[in-house]
Structure formats: C-alpha cells, structure tokens
Amino acid sequence: MADEQKLTRVDESCIGDHTTLNAGDECYFWREYTSGRDYRFGPGNDLISNLKKKPSKSSSGELRHKNRVITECSAFFSRAINPNWLNEATLVPIPPSKARNHPDFDDRVTRICRGIRPHPPLDVRELVVQTESLAAAHEAGCGPRPTVEDLLRVYQIDEAVAAPCPSKIAIFDDVLTAGVHYRAMQTILQRRFPAIKIVGFFVARRIFPNPFEAIDD
C-alpha cells in the first residue's frame, strides 16, 4: 500500500507485480495506479491520467491539468527525497515513447525532475535518448509491448552530456509497470558508468484491481 506522504520502496511484498525487477533493485514510488480503471478511481489514477495527456490531442484545459500535476509531482519528490542526497545525484528521466521529431514527444518526466529544485538547479541530464518512436506501452492493450531488447536497440547514451561522470544516478519515470523500461535504462547506464549506484523513482506503480472486490464485505 502506498503512503501518500512519503516514498514507498518496492520490496518483497510487491516486487512480484513488476516482473523485470529483481531483489537487488532499489526502486521507490509515490502512488498506486489501478490498471483498467479511469481517472475517477482514485488519486493515483487521476494523477496519471492527467500526466499522460497527449500534447497533440489535448485541449488547453487538459494541458493546464497536465501542468498542474507535473508541478505536484515535483513538489512531492522535493519533499520526499533527502536534499543532501539530491545534491550528489544525477537525475535521469526515462525517454518518452516518441522521439523528439514526433508531434507527441512529451518531456513530462524531464519537467518533473527539473521542477524538484529549480534554484539552484539539480543535475538533471537526459543521458539516454531514444533514436526512434515506439508505441506507448500503456496504449498496447493486449498487444505486444516493447521488450528490454527492443528498448536497448533504440536507446543510446548522449555523450554530449555524459561528462562529468555521475557519482550516483536516479532514474525517474511516471508509472512502474513490469519494470522493462527501468531495466533497459539501468542496463545501458551501468554499461557506460560501471560501479555507479543506480536507483529508481516513480510517480506511481501499477496495480491490478482486486477481482473479489465486488464480494468483499
């Protein structure tokens, strides 16, 4: 169960929901997003629904809500993560599913990272870039989703921002599902920066609805 006031670590009680993670991974999340339910289901669903509004298909009102929740996410991480730890970390957003030349390129996770502490700014670097667009995993439905190998094929280190070498890396993303994107990011970053500690921070983790909730007392 997520604590709304602080980060919760993915531990043995829930790591089975994220099949690409292993016991050695250190990942934290804020809220829970219930799969298959809309924004009315709870604060996690409302937050993620607004966060994932597409730039090319959203009204000005929808984009205002998107900007609002981006600010809320930044403010939460600012309160929840030790500022001394942040001073020594390099924050690395997971690239969006669409490449920079796509109309639905969405830098929401980068904006969350930069908003955690704008002044003086934290070390936020898009160390990993995606070389081509892929279908968004949350829109795949029952269809195939990108694998770790698919992502490693289109991920590359941006050497233009690779120096100085980070002392610790924090990977940021909006929703932790199976953990495929985290695993691909952790793999390519660990290859480039071996022995550097890497942790993951997520706005929400995906959970599935209780199939027995209709008959619960």
C-alpha positions in Angstrom: 0.0 0.0 0.0 1.4 3.4 -1.0 1.9 6.1 1.7 0.6 9.4 0.3 3.1 11.4 2.3 6.3 9.7 1.5 8.0 7.3 -0.9 7.5 3.6 -0.6 10.2 1.1 -1.6 9.3 -1.8 -3.9 10.0 -4.8 -1.6 9.2 -8.4 -1.4 5.6 -7.7 -0.7 5.0 -6.2 -4.2 8.0 -6.9 -6.4 6.1 -9.8 -8.0 3.9 -7.2 -9.7 7.0 -5.9 -11.5 8.4 -9.0 -13.1 11.5 -7.4 -14.7 12.8 -6.1 -11.3 14.9 -8.2 -9.1 15.6 -8.2 -5.4 18.8 -6.1 -5.9 17.0 -3.2 -7.5 16.3 -0.2 -5.3 13.1 1.5 -6.6 10.6 3.8 -4.9 7.1 5.0 -5.8 4.6 7.6 -4.6 1.1 6.5 -5.6 -0.6 3.4 -7.0 -2.3 3.4 -10.3 -5.0 0.8 -10.8 -4.9 -0.8 -14.3 -8.2 -0.8 -16.2 -9.8 1.9 -14.2 -10.3 5.6 -15.2 -9.3 8.8 -13.5 -12.3 8.6 -11.1 -11.0 5.5 -9.4 -8.6 7.4 -7.1 -5.9 10.0 -6.7 -3.3 7.8 -8.4 -5.4 7.2 -11.5 -6.4 10.9 -11.6 -2.8 12.0 -11.4 -1.5 9.6 -14.1 -4.5 10.3 -16.4 -3.6 14.0 -16.4 0.1 13.3 -16.7 -0.3 11.2 -19.8 -2.4 13.7 -21.8 -1.0 13.8 -25.3 0.4 17.1 -26.4 -1.1 17.0 -29.9 -4.6 15.9 -28.8 -5.2 17.8 -25.6 -7.3 20.9 -25.1 -5.8 24.0 -23.4 -7.8 23.0 -20.3 -6.4 19.5 -20.3 -2.9 20.8 -20.7 -3.5 23.1 -17.7 -4.3 20.0 -15.6 -1.2 18.3 -17.0 1.0 21.2 -16.0 -0.7 21.2 -12.6 0.1 17.6 -11.8 3.7 17.9 -13.1 4.1 20.7 -10.5 2.5 18.4 -7.9 4.9 15.6 -8.7 8.0 17.9 -8.5 6.8 19.2 -5.2 6.3 15.7 -3.8 9.7 14.5 -4.8 11.2 17.7 -3.4 9.7 16.9 0.0 10.3 13.2 -0.1 13.9 12.9 -1.2 16.8 14.0 1.1 18.2 17.2 -0.3 21.7 16.2 0.6 21.3 13.0 -1.5 19.8 15.1 -4.4 22.9 17.4 -4.3 25.1 14.4 -5.1 22.8 12.7 -7.7 22.3 12.9 -11.4 18.6 12.7 -12.2 18.0 10.9 -15.5 14.4 10.8 -16.9 13.4 7.8 -18.9 12.9 8.9 -22.5 9.3 9.2 -23.7 8.0 6.7 -26.2 8.1 9.2 -29.1 11.3 10.6 -30.5 12.0 14.4 -30.5 10.7 14.9 -34.0 7.3 13.3 -33.3 4.3 15.6 -32.6 3.6 13.7 -29.4 7.1 13.9 -28.0 6.4 14.5 -24.3 9.1 15.7 -21.9 6.8 15.5 -18.8 9.3 13.4 -16.8 12.2 15.8 -17.5 10.0 18.7 -16.4 9.2 16.8 -13.2 12.9 16.4 -12.5 13.7 20.0 -13.3 10.9 21.2 -11.0 12.2 19.3 -8.0 14.6 22.2 -7.2 14.8 24.8 -9.9 17.2 27.1 -8.0 20.0 26.2 -7.6 19.3 23.6 -10.2 19.8 19.9 -9.7 22.0 17.9 -12.0 19.2 16.7 -14.4 20.6 15.1 -17.6 18.9 13.3 -20.5 21.8 10.9 -20.6 19.8 8.3 -22.5 18.0 9.3 -25.8 15.6 7.3 -27.9 16.6 7.2 -31.6 13.1 6.3 -33.0 9.5 6.3 -31.9 7.8 3.3 -30.4 4.2 2.6 -29.5 3.5 3.7 -26.0 3.4 0.7 -23.7 0.2 1.9 -21.9 -1.6 2.0 -25.2 -0.6 -1.5 -26.3 -3.7 -3.1 -24.6 -3.4 -6.9 -25.2 -0.9 -6.3 -28.0 2.9 -6.8 -27.7 4.8 -4.3 -25.5 8.4 -3.3 -26.0 10.9 -5.7 -24.5 14.1 -4.8 -22.8 15.9 -5.8 -26.0 13.6 -3.6 -28.1 14.4 -0.6 -25.9 18.2 -1.3 -25.9 18.1 -1.3 -29.7 16.8 2.3 -29.8 18.4 3.7 -26.6 21.8 5.4 -26.8 23.9 7.4 -24.4 24.1 11.1 -25.3 27.9 11.5 -25.0 27.4 15.3 -25.3 26.1 15.4 -21.7 28.0 12.4 -20.2 30.7 14.4 -18.5 31.3 14.8 -15.7 30.8 11.2 -14.7 27.9 10.9 -12.2 28.6 9.8 -8.7 25.1 8.3 -8.3 22.2 8.1 -10.7 18.4 8.4 -10.1 16.3 7.1 -12.9 12.8 8.8 -13.0 9.6 7.7 -14.7 5.9 8.2 -14.3 4.5 4.6 -14.0 6.3 1.4 -12.9 4.6 -1.5 -14.7 6.6 -4.6 -15.3 9.9 -2.6 -15.0 11.0 -3.1 -18.6 12.0 0.5 -19.2 13.8 0.7 -15.9 15.7 -2.5 -16.7 16.7 -1.2 -20.1 17.8 2.2 -18.6 19.7 0.5 -15.8 21.5 -1.8 -18.2 22.7 0.9 -20.6 23.7 3.3 -17.9 25.5 0.6 -15.9 27.4 -0.3 -19.1 28.5 3.3 -19.6 29.1 4.1 -15.9 30.1 0.8 -14.2 30.1 0.7 -10.4 27.9 3.8 -10.1 24.9 3.3 -7.8 21.6 3.5 -9.6 18.1 3.8 -8.0 14.6 4.3 -9.5 11.9 6.8 -8.6 8.4 6.5 -9.9 5.3 8.7 -9.6 3.2 5.5 -9.3 3.3 1.8 -9.6 0.7 -0.1 -11.5 -1.5 -2.5 -9.5 -4.4 -4.6 -10.7 -8.0 -4.4 -9.3 -9.0 -6.9 -6.7 -11.1 -9.5 -8.6 -13.1 -10.2 -5.4 -13.8 -6.5 -4.5 -17.4 -6.9 -5.6 -18.0 -9.6 -2.9 -15.8 -8.0 -0.2 -17.6 -7.1 3.0 
